[in-house]
Amino acid sequence: MSNFKIFSGTNSRYLSENIAKNLGVTLGQMNIQHFADGEFEVSFEESIRGAEVYLIQSTFPNCDNLMELLLMIDAAKRASAKSIIAVVPYFGWARQDRKDKPRVSIASKLVADLLSTAGIDRLITMDLHADQIQGFFNVPVDHLYASSVYIPYIKSLQLKDMVIASPDVGGAKRANNYAKYFDCPLVLCHKQRAKANVVANMTIIGDVKDKNVVLVDDMIDTAGTICKAANLMKENGAKTVRALASHAIMSGPACQRVMDSALEEVIFSDSIPFDVEKCPKATIITIASLFADTIKRVHGNMSISSQYLI
């Protein structure tokens, strides 16, 4: 693939190396110099003039990951790159996607504006918290789905009497896509939040007795919702309960909650670095081949949607 270069941000290097390996190329040389006060400077150590440049970095907190990506974009623009494609496996700050109460920020729109102003020509991302975030950009957005790698794994488990469940009503559409694909029932959990990251109470809509339940969500943060849902399903007679989430944020007490819960297994992608030793119930499925294939298709002006399984 001619005139085509891939560079990685600091905290997504493990994934970038796998993507480059899948593409049969080497990662581009880039230097990030840190100053004593925490500031940093990004510089490309090879010519990218006239090149199609792919910059890989997930933007999970802290803000350094996002800032690093913005500086990479700016440096690439000033180095006369022909086109700049931001590859953001996990698009952070996406939970604030609308004005749901007075006097709040819409962080995902702000991040979209920052990336656009910095100078991206395209965004490749996966499982946005809300699909409509794509509309915040005025450049093409290739929105991938982790289901492309998860469905073969679920099939390999050969679960009988399977039901797909969503831990909240907001994720019903996502869970329904899986239920339709596997031609199995859909179960919903209705939750009422006391405040952010705290679930007050929850009820199940649907039957889980003697079923193998697969809970589907886009991310697991403190694991409060998913563990409460799993325990409730088990109390209601479920045979086994697994959880499937695209992004392993897993902050604070999340690992301990998962270990103490009725969950048999939690399946994540490697969009965010996660240490499996902290949570032996976790299974990590790599998305490197999915992103490598997408980059190949973008470079060759081929269809992206033919990758989608659901």
Residue pairs with C-beta under 8 A, 6 or more apart in sequence:
1 23
1 25
1 296
1 299
1 300
3 50
3 51
3 52
3 82
4 25
4 51
4 52
4 54
4 299
5 28
5 46
5 48
5 51
5 52
5 53
5 54
6 16
6 19
6 20
6 23
6 25
6 27
6 28
6 54
6 56
6 295
7 16
7 27
7 28
7 30
7 44
7 53
7 54
7 55
7 56
7 72
7 76
8 15
8 16
8 17
8 27
8 30
8 55
8 56
8 57
9 16
9 55
9 56
9 57
9 58
9 65
9 68
9 69
9 72
10 32
10 65
10 68
11 57
11 58
11 60
11 65
11 273
12 56
12 57
12 58
12 65
12 89
12 273
13 27
14 270
14 273
15 56
15 58
15 89
15 270
15 271
15 286
15 287
15 288
15 291
16 27
16 56
17 27
18 286
18 288
18 292
19 56
19 87
19 288
19 291
19 292
19 295
20 26
20 27
20 292
21 288
22 288
22 289
22 292
22 293
23 292
23 295
23 296
28 44
28 45
28 46
28 48
28 53
29 44
29 45
29 46
30 42
30 43
30 44
30 45
30 72
31 42
31 43
31 44
31 45
32 40
32 41
32 42
32 43
32 68
33 40
33 41
33 43
34 40
35 41
40 64
40 67
40 68
40 71
41 71
42 68
42 71
42 72
42 74
42 75
43 75
44 75
44 76
44 79
47 79
48 76
48 79
48 80
48 81
49 79
49 80
49 81
50 80
50 81
50 82
51 81
51 82
52 81
52 82
52 83
52 85
52 299
53 76
53 81
53 82
53 83
53 84
53 85
54 85
54 87
54 124
54 295
55 69
55 72
55 73
55 76
55 84
55 85
55 86
55 87
56 87
56 89
56 291
57 65
57 68
57 69
57 72
57 86
57 87
57 88
58 65
58 88
58 89
58 90
58 91
58 92
58 271
58 272
59 65
59 66
59 69
59 88
59 90
59 91
59 92
59 93
59 111
60 90
60 92
60 247
60 249
60 272
61 92
65 92
66 92
66 93
66 111
66 114
69 86
69 88
69 115
70 114
70 115
70 118
73 84
73 86
73 115
73 118
73 119
73 120
74 118
74 119
76 84
76 119
77 84
77 118
77 119
83 121
83 122
84 119
84 120
84 121
84 122
85 120
85 121
85 122
85 123
85 124
85 295
85 298
86 115
86 120
86 122
86 123
86 124
87 124
87 125
87 291
87 295
88 123
88 124
88 125
89 125
89 126
89 269
89 271
89 272
89 287
89 291
90 125
90 126
90 246
90 247
90 271
90 272
91 108
91 111
91 125
91 128
91 129
91 133
92 111
93 107
93 108
93 110
93 111
94 107
94 108
94 111
94 128
94 129
94 130
94 133
95 107
95 108
95 129
96 104
96 105
96 106
96 107
96 108
97 106
97 108
97 109
97 129
97 130
97 132
97 133
98 106
98 130
99 106
108 129
108 130
108 133
108 136
109 136
112 133
112 136
112 137
113 136
115 123
115 137
116 137
116 138
116 139
120 139
121 139
121 140
122 139
122 140
122 141
122 142
122 298
123 137
123 139
123 140
123 141
123 142
124 141
124 142
124 144
124 291
124 294
124 295
124 298
125 141
125 142
125 143
125 144
126 143
126 144
126 145
126 146
126 246
126 269
126 271
126 287
126 290
126 291
127 144
127 145
127 146
127 218
127 246
127 247
128 134
128 143
128 218
129 218
129 219
131 143
134 141
134 143
142 294
142 298
142 304
144 287
144 290
144 291
144 294
144 304
144 307
145 308
145 309
145 310
146 246
146 269
146 271
146 285
146 287
146 290
147 177
147 178
147 181
147 308
147 309
147 310
148 290
148 307
148 308
148 309
149 269
149 285
149 286
149 287
149 289
149 290
150 244
150 267
150 269
150 285
151 178
151 181
151 309
151 310
153 267
153 283
153 285
154 178
154 182
154 214
154 244
159 212
159 214
159 240
160 212
161 210
161 211
161 212
161 239
162 182
162 184
162 211
162 212
162 213
162 214
163 179
163 184
163 185
163 186
163 187
163 206
163 207
163 208
163 211
163 212
163 213
163 214
164 175
164 176
164 178
164 179
164 182
164 184
164 185
164 186
164 187
164 213
164 214
164 216
165 175
165 186
165 187
165 188
165 189
165 206
165 208
165 213
165 214
165 215
165 216
165 229
165 233
166 172
166 174
166 175
166 176
166 186
166 187
166 188
166 189
166 215
166 216
166 217
167 189
167 191
167 215
167 217
167 225
167 226
167 228
167 229
168 188
168 189
168 190
168 191
168 217
168 225
169 188
169 189
169 190
171 216
171 217
171 218
172 186
172 188
174 216
174 217
174 218
175 186
175 188
175 216
176 186
177 310
178 214
178 216
178 310
179 185
179 186
180 310
181 309
181 310
185 206
185 207
185 211
186 206
187 204
187 205
187 206
187 207
187 208
187 213
187 233
188 204
188 205
188 206
189 202
189 203
189 204
189 205
189 225
189 229
189 232
190 202
190 203
190 205
191 199
191 200
191 201
191 202
191 225
191 228
191 229
192 199
192 200
192 201
192 202
193 199
193 200
194 200
197 221
197 222
197 224
198 224
199 224
199 225
199 228
202 225
202 228
202 229
202 232
204 232
204 233
204 236
208 233
208 236
208 237
208 238
209 236
209 237
209 238
210 237
210 238
210 239
211 238
211 239
212 238
212 239
212 240
212 242
213 230
213 233
213 238
213 239
213 240
213 241
213 242
214 242
214 243
214 244
215 226
215 229
215 230
215 233
215 241
215 242
215 243
215 244
216 243
216 244
216 245
217 225
217 226
217 243
217 244
217 245
217 246
218 245
218 246
218 247
219 245
219 246
219 247
219 248
219 249
220 226
220 243
220 245
220 247
220 248
220 249
220 250
220 254
220 258
220 266
220 268
221 249
221 250
221 251
221 254
222 251
222 252
222 253
222 254
222 257
223 250
223 253
223 254
223 255
223 257
223 258
223 261
224 257
226 243
226 245
226 258
226 261
226 263
226 266
227 257
227 258
227 260
227 261
227 262
227 263
230 241
230 243
230 261
230 262
230 263
231 261
231 262
233 241
233 262
234 241
234 262
238 262
240 264
241 262
241 263
241 264
242 263
242 264
242 265
242 266
242 267
243 263
243 265
243 266
243 267
244 266
244 267
245 266
245 267
245 268
246 268
246 269
246 271
247 268
247 269
247 271
247 272
248 268
248 269
248 271
248 272
248 274
248 282
248 284
249 272
250 274
250 278
250 279
254 279
255 278
255 279
258 266
258 279
258 281
258 282
259 279
259 280
259 281
263 281
264 281
265 281
265 282
265 283
266 279
266 281
266 282
266 283
267 282
267 283
267 285
268 274
268 282
268 283
268 284
268 285
269 284
269 285
269 286
269 287
270 284
270 285
270 286
270 287
270 288
271 287
274 282
274 284
276 282
276 283
276 284
290 307
293 307
294 304
294 307
296 302
297 303
297 304
297 307
298 304
